[in-house]
Amino acid sequence: MSYAGDRNPSETWEQLQGNPKATLIDVRSEAEWAFVGIPDLTSIAKEPLLLAWQHFPGMQVNQQFVQNLQAKVADKEAPLYFLCRSGGRSQSAAAMATAAGYRECYNVAEGFEGGHDQAGHRGRINGWKARDLPWRQG
């Protein structure tokens, strides 16, 4: 899979703050947005674009993903940062967007919740939440 590269959540936050064209695209499911939370970009006058890569509960790949992206983001030169739970789905989404002609697609490595800690819990060792970046729960 080819895309512009990986960025950690802190690097992503810096880019979102510094570049008015930079967009965060949360590709998790509706259930994750509702129950786990979403990045809160209100302090920088932005909102994340919520665009599911897969449909909950069956987790089938969203066949309309590229069309939905194109309807929301017309500028194919704008830097796009794709975020999921831990960096897997967002990597696939970044590659698909790149294949569709978007030039600066980044995977947010670590994702929103990051990897598992020794107790098997997410959100504590890395990821958007563990790096203490702004987020809110529904």
Accessible surface in RSA format (square Angstrom, percent):
REM  Atomic radii and reference values for relative SASA: ProtOr
REM  Chains: A
REM  Algorithm: Lee & Richards
REM  Probe-radius: 1.40
REM  Slices: 20
REM RES _ NUM      All-atoms   Total-Side   Main-Chain    Non-polar    All polar
REM                ABS   REL    ABS   REL    ABS   REL    ABS   REL    ABS   REL
RES MET A   1   171.06  88.6  89.53  59.3  81.53 194.1  99.43  84.5  71.64  94.9
RES SER A   2    84.94  71.8  73.66  98.3  11.28  26.0  46.89  99.8  38.05  53.3
RES TYR A   3    42.55  19.9  16.73   9.5  25.82  67.2  14.07  10.6  28.49  35.1
RES ALA A   4    50.12  46.1  10.38  16.0  39.74  90.4  22.44  31.6  27.69  73.3
RES GLY A   5    19.99  24.7   0.00   N/A  19.99  24.7  19.99  54.9   0.00   0.0
RES ASP A   6    70.08  49.1  52.58  52.3  17.50  41.4  16.33  38.4  53.75  53.6
RES ARG A   7    79.70  33.5  78.27  39.9   1.43   3.4   9.75  13.3  69.95  42.4
RES ASN A   8    39.47  27.2  36.93  35.7   2.54   6.1   8.81  21.2  30.66  29.6
RES PRO A   9     0.00   0.0   0.00   0.0   0.00   0.0   0.00   0.0   0.00   0.0
RES SER A  10    35.76  30.2  34.68  46.3   1.07   2.5  24.18  51.5  11.57  16.2
RES GLU A  11    74.92  43.0  74.12  56.1   0.79   1.9  25.52  49.4  49.40  40.3
RES THR A  12     0.00   0.0   0.00   0.0   0.00   0.0   0.00   0.0   0.00   0.0
RES TRP A  13    31.88  12.8  31.88  15.4   0.00   0.0  18.37   9.8  13.51  21.9
RES GLU A  14   109.69  63.0 101.62  76.9   8.07  19.2  31.53  61.0  78.16  63.8
RES GLN A  15    79.06  44.2  78.08  57.1   0.98   2.3   7.19  15.3  71.87  54.5
RES LEU A  16     1.04   0.6   0.02   0.0   1.02   2.6   0.02   0.0   1.02   2.7
RES GLN A  17    96.17  53.8  65.72  48.0  30.45  72.5  15.00  31.9  81.18  61.6
RES GLY A  18    63.37  78.1   0.00   N/A  63.37  78.1  34.68  95.2  28.69  64.3
RES ASN A  19    45.70  31.5  44.62  43.1   1.08   2.6  10.46  25.2  35.23  34.1
RES PRO A  20   122.60  89.4  95.88  87.4  26.72  97.1 101.86  84.1  20.74 128.9
RES LYS A  21   127.12  62.0 117.43  72.0   9.69  23.1  79.21  71.3  47.91  51.0
RES ALA A  22     2.27   2.1   0.09   0.1   2.18   5.0   0.09   0.1   2.18   5.8
RES THR A  23    33.73  24.0  31.12  31.5   2.61   6.2  15.78  21.2  17.95  27.1
RES LEU A  24     1.08   0.6   0.00   0.0   1.08   2.7   0.00   0.0   1.08   2.9
RES ILE A  25     0.00   0.0   0.00   0.0   0.00   0.0   0.00   0.0   0.00   0.0
RES ASP A  26     0.00   0.0   0.00   0.0   0.00   0.0   0.00   0.0   0.00   0.0
RES VAL A  27     0.23   0.1   0.00   0.0   0.23   0.5   0.00   0.0   0.23   0.6
RES ARG A  28     0.20   0.1   0.08   0.0   0.12   0.3   0.12   0.2   0.08   0.0
RES SER A  29     2.39   2.0   1.94   2.6   0.45   1.0   0.45   1.0   1.94   2.7
RES GLU A  30   128.09  73.5 123.65  93.5   4.44  10.6  36.56  70.7  91.53  74.7
RES ALA A  31    21.97  20.2  15.35  23.7   6.61  15.0  20.15  28.4   1.82   4.8
RES GLU A  32    28.07  16.1  26.88  20.3   1.18   2.8  21.43  41.4   6.64   5.4
RES TRP A  33    33.29  13.4  28.70  13.9   4.59  10.8  28.89  15.4   4.40   7.1
RES ALA A  34    50.45  46.4  36.35  56.1  14.10  32.1  43.96  61.9   6.50  17.2
RES PHE A  35   155.54  77.8 140.01  86.7  15.53  40.4 143.19  86.8  12.34  35.3
RES VAL A  36    34.22  22.5  31.75  28.7   2.47   6.0  34.22  29.7   0.00   0.0
RES GLY A  37     0.16   0.2   0.00   N/A   0.16   0.2   0.16   0.4   0.00   0.0
RES ILE A  38    19.13  10.9  19.13  14.3   0.00   0.0  19.13  13.8   0.00   0.0
RES PRO A  39     0.00   0.0   0.00   0.0   0.00   0.0   0.00   0.0   0.00   0.0
RES ASP A  40    30.80  21.6  30.21  30.1   0.59   1.4   1.27   3.0  29.53  29.4
RES LEU A  41     1.40   0.8   1.40   1.0   0.00   0.0   1.40   1.0   0.00   0.0
RES THR A  42    79.70  56.7  61.91  62.8  17.78  42.4  47.09  63.3  32.60  49.3
RES SER A  43    92.15  77.9  49.73  66.4  42.42  97.7  57.38 122.2  34.76  48.7
RES ILE A  44    37.46  21.3  17.94  13.4  19.52  47.1  25.64  18.5  11.82  32.1
RES ALA A  45    98.54  90.6  61.78  95.3  36.76  83.6  73.46 103.5  25.08  66.4
RES LYS A  46    39.97  19.5  30.09  18.5   9.88  23.5  38.36  34.5   1.61   1.7
RES GLU A  47    99.85  57.3  80.16  60.6  19.69  46.9  57.77 111.8  42.07  34.4
RES PRO A  48    11.24   8.2   0.92   0.8  10.31  37.5   0.92   0.8  10.31  64.1
RES LEU A  49    29.74  16.6  25.55  18.3   4.19  10.5  29.74  20.9   0.00   0.0
RES LEU A  50    70.59  39.3  47.57  34.0  23.03  57.9  47.57  33.4  23.03  62.0
RES LEU A  51    14.08   7.8  12.96   9.3   1.12   2.8  14.08   9.9   0.00   0.0
RES ALA A  52    15.54  14.3  12.41  19.2   3.13   7.1  12.41  17.5   3.13   8.3
RES TRP A  53    19.39   7.8  19.39   9.4   0.00   0.0  11.75   6.3   7.64  12.4
RES GLN A  54    36.65  20.5  35.50  25.9   1.15   2.7   0.10   0.2  36.56  27.7
RES HIS A  55    91.23  49.9  88.98  61.8   2.25   5.8  61.49  63.4  29.74  34.6
RES PHE A  56   122.11  61.1  95.10  58.9  27.01  70.3  95.10  57.7  27.01  77.3
RES PRO A  57   109.22  79.6  91.34  83.3  17.88  65.0  91.47  75.5  17.75 110.3
RES GLY A  58    50.02  61.7   0.00   N/A  50.02  61.7  24.41  67.0  25.61  57.4
RES MET A  59    66.18  34.3  57.26  37.9   8.93  21.3  55.91  47.5  10.28  13.6
RES GLN A  60   112.85  63.1 104.99  76.7   7.86  18.7  60.54 128.9  52.32  39.7
RES VAL A  61    60.56  39.9  52.93  47.9   7.64  18.4  52.93  46.0   7.64  20.7
RES ASN A  62     8.52   5.9   5.60   5.4   2.93   7.0   0.00   0.0   8.52   8.2
RES GLN A  63   142.15  79.5 120.25  87.9  21.89  52.1  55.56 118.3  86.58  65.7
RES GLN A  64    96.96  54.2  96.96  70.9   0.00   0.0  38.92  82.8  58.04  44.0
RES PHE A  65     3.64   1.8   3.32   2.1   0.32   0.8   3.32   2.0   0.32   0.9
RES VAL A  66    30.36  20.0  29.31  26.5   1.05   2.5  29.31  25.5   1.05   2.9
RES GLN A  67    97.62  54.6  91.05  66.5   6.58  15.7  43.26  92.1  54.36  41.2
RES ASN A  68    54.71  37.7  52.33  50.6   2.38   5.7  10.16  24.5  44.55  43.1
RES LEU A  69     0.00   0.0   0.00   0.0   0.00   0.0   0.00   0.0   0.00   0.0
RES GLN A  70    73.48  41.1  61.42  44.9  12.06  28.7  22.13  47.1  51.35  38.9
RES ALA A  71    87.73  80.7  44.47  68.6  43.26  98.4  55.95  78.8  31.79  84.2
RES LYS A  72   142.39  69.5 108.89  66.8  33.50  79.8  55.25  49.7  87.14  92.8
RES VAL A  73    15.42  10.1  12.34  11.2   3.08   7.4  15.29  13.3   0.13   0.3
RES ALA A  74    95.43  87.7  66.77 103.0  28.66  65.2  72.00 101.4  23.43  62.1
RES ASP A  75    53.65  37.6  43.58  43.4  10.06  23.8  37.11  87.3  16.54  16.5
RES LYS A  76    73.04  35.6  68.69  42.1   4.34  10.3  45.81  41.2  27.22  29.0
RES GLU A  77   103.02  59.1  94.60  71.6   8.43  20.1  53.05 102.6  49.97  40.8
RES ALA A  78     4.90   4.5   4.54   7.0   0.36   0.8   4.87   6.9   0.03   0.1
RES PRO A  79     8.95   6.5   8.95   8.2   0.00   0.0   8.95   7.4   0.00   0.0
RES LEU A  80     0.00   0.0   0.00   0.0   0.00   0.0   0.00   0.0   0.00   0.0
RES TYR A  81     5.43   2.5   5.43   3.1   0.00   0.0   0.00   0.0   5.43   6.7
RES PHE A  82     0.00   0.0   0.00   0.0   0.00   0.0   0.00   0.0   0.00   0.0
RES LEU A  83     0.00   0.0   0.00   0.0   0.00   0.0   0.00   0.0   0.00   0.0
RES CYS A  84     1.75   1.3   1.75   1.9   0.00   0.0   0.00   0.0   1.75   1.9
RES ARG A  85    90.05  37.8  90.05  45.9   0.00   0.0   7.97  10.9  82.08  49.7
RES SER A  86    41.99  35.5  25.49  34.0  16.51  38.0   8.23  17.5  33.76  47.3
RES GLY A  87     9.66  11.9   0.00   N/A   9.66  11.9   5.34  14.6   4.32   9.7
RES GLY A  88    45.38  56.0   0.00   N/A  45.38  56.0  38.39 105.4   6.99  15.7
RES ARG A  89    40.32  16.9  35.51  18.1   4.81  11.4  23.11  31.6  17.21  10.4
RES SER A  90     0.00   0.0   0.00   0.0   0.00   0.0   0.00   0.0   0.00   0.0
RES GLN A  91    68.56  38.3  68.56  50.1   0.00   0.0   1.96   4.2  66.61  50.5
RES SER A  92    27.46  23.2  25.07  33.5   2.39   5.5   6.34  13.5  21.12  29.6
RES ALA A  93     0.00   0.0   0.00   0.0   0.00   0.0   0.00   0.0   0.00   0.0
RES ALA A  94     0.00   0.0   0.00   0.0   0.00   0.0   0.00   0.0   0.00   0.0
RES ALA A  95    13.94  12.8  10.18  15.7   3.76   8.5  10.53  14.8   3.41   9.0
RES MET A  96    84.34  43.7  79.71  52.8   4.63  11.0  61.74  52.5  22.61  30.0
RES ALA A  97     0.00   0.0   0.00   0.0   0.00   0.0   0.00   0.0   0.00   0.0
RES THR A  98    41.25  29.3  32.19  32.6   9.06  21.6  31.85  42.8   9.40  14.2
RES ALA A  99    89.10  81.9  46.46  71.7  42.64  97.0  58.45  82.3  30.65  81.2
RES ALA A 100    25.69  23.6   5.57   8.6  20.12  45.8  18.40  25.9   7.29  19.3
RES GLY A 101    37.96  46.8   0.00   N/A  37.96  46.8  30.03  82.4   7.94  17.8
RES TYR A 102     2.90   1.4   0.63   0.4   2.27   5.9   0.00   0.0   2.90   3.6
RES ARG A 103   166.69  70.0 140.98  71.9  25.70  61.2  32.79  44.8 133.90  81.1
RES GLU A 104    64.42  37.0  64.42  48.7   0.00   0.0  20.80  40.2  43.62  35.6
RES CYS A 105     0.11   0.1   0.00   0.0   0.11   0.3   0.00   0.0   0.11   0.1
RES TYR A 106    22.41  10.5  22.41  12.7   0.00   0.0   1.29   1.0  21.12  26.0
RES ASN A 107     5.04   3.5   5.04   4.9   0.00   0.0   0.00   0.0   5.04   4.9
RES VAL A 108     0.00   0.0   0.00   0.0   0.00   0.0   0.00   0.0   0.00   0.0
RES ALA A 109    31.47  28.9  30.21  46.6   1.26   2.9  31.47  44.3   0.00   0.0
RES GLU A 110    38.15  21.9  28.70  21.7   9.45  22.5  16.51  31.9  21.64  17.7
RES GLY A 111     0.00   0.0   0.00   N/A   0.00   0.0   0.00   0.0   0.00   0.0
RES PHE A 112     0.00   0.0   0.00   0.0   0.00   0.0   0.00   0.0   0.00   0.0
RES GLU A 113    24.43  14.0  24.39  18.5   0.04   0.1   0.00   0.0  24.43  19.9
RES GLY A 114     0.11   0.1   0.00   N/A   0.11   0.1   0.11   0.3   0.00   0.0
RES GLY A 115    25.36  31.3   0.00   N/A  25.36  31.3  22.72  62.3   2.65   5.9
RES HIS A 116   100.08  54.7  80.88  56.2  19.19  49.1  41.66  42.9  58.41  68.0
RES ASP A 117    28.88  20.2  17.42  17.3  11.46  27.1  14.42  33.9  14.46  14.4
RES GLN A 118   197.99 110.7 154.74 113.1  43.25 103.0  65.72 139.9 132.27 100.3
RES ALA A 119    71.37  65.6  36.77  56.7  34.60  78.7  49.42  69.6  21.95  58.1
RES GLY A 120    42.78  52.8   0.00   N/A  42.78  52.8  24.49  67.2  18.29  41.0
RES HIS A 121    86.58  47.3  83.53  58.1   3.04   7.8  60.02  61.9  26.56  30.9
RES ARG A 122    59.27  24.9  38.25  19.5  21.02  50.0  13.94  19.0  45.33  27.5
RES GLY A 123    17.19  21.2   0.00   N/A  17.19  21.2   2.64   7.3  14.54  32.6
RES ARG A 124   154.98  65.1 125.50  64.0  29.48  70.2  43.05  58.8 111.93  67.8
RES ILE A 125   101.39  57.7  69.04  51.4  32.35  78.0  73.39  52.8  28.00  76.0
RES ASN A 126    44.56  30.7  43.06  41.6   1.49   3.6  10.50  25.3  34.05  32.9
RES GLY A 127     0.00   0.0   0.00   N/A   0.00   0.0   0.00   0.0   0.00   0.0
RES TRP A 128     0.00   0.0   0.00   0.0   0.00   0.0   0.00   0.0   0.00   0.0
RES LYS A 129    45.48  22.2  34.22  21.0  11.26  26.8  12.14  10.9  33.35  35.5
RES ALA A 130    37.86  34.8   2.77   4.3  35.10  79.8  10.17  14.3  27.69  73.4
RES ARG A 131    90.33  37.9  66.49  33.9  23.84  56.8  23.77  32.5  66.57  40.3
RES ASP A 132   131.08  91.8 109.24 108.7  21.84  51.6  26.59  62.6 104.49 104.2
RES LEU A 133    18.91  10.5  16.08  11.5   2.84   7.1  16.44  11.5   2.47   6.6
RES PRO A 134    48.16  35.1  36.12  32.9  12.04  43.8  47.92  39.6   0.24   1.5
RES TRP A 135    89.34  35.9  65.10  31.5  24.24  56.9  47.16  25.1  42.18  68.4
RES ARG A 136    89.21  37.5  84.15  42.9   5.06  12.0  51.54  70.4  37.67  22.8
RES GLN A 137   108.50  60.7  80.70  59.0  27.80  66.2  24.44  52.0  84.06  63.8
RES GLY A 138    96.68 119.2   0.00   N/A  96.68 119.2  59.21 162.5  37.47  83.9
END  Absolute sums over single chains surface
CHAIN  1 A     6901.9       5235.2       1666.7       3508.2       3393.6
END  Absolute sums over all chains
TOTAL          6901.9       5235.2       1666.7       3508.2       3393.6
